[in-house]
């Protein structure tokens, strides 16, 4: 997650170093302190990521068992 308006600016720098980025989020109405400035958005994004990751782990386990 990144402060509003900065995602495109850092994408070229960060993406080559972090090849397993699945999703990036531009946090609206937030600057330096993302969680303090927009806690609902950050919490929702974290929940979305954790839910996706848990589902992905279940899919991998099912594929390995099958």
Secondary structure, DSSP 8 states (H G I E B T S, - for coil): -EETT-HHHHHHHHTTT-TT-----EETT-SS-HHHH-HHHHHHHHHHHHHHHHHHHHHHHHHHH-
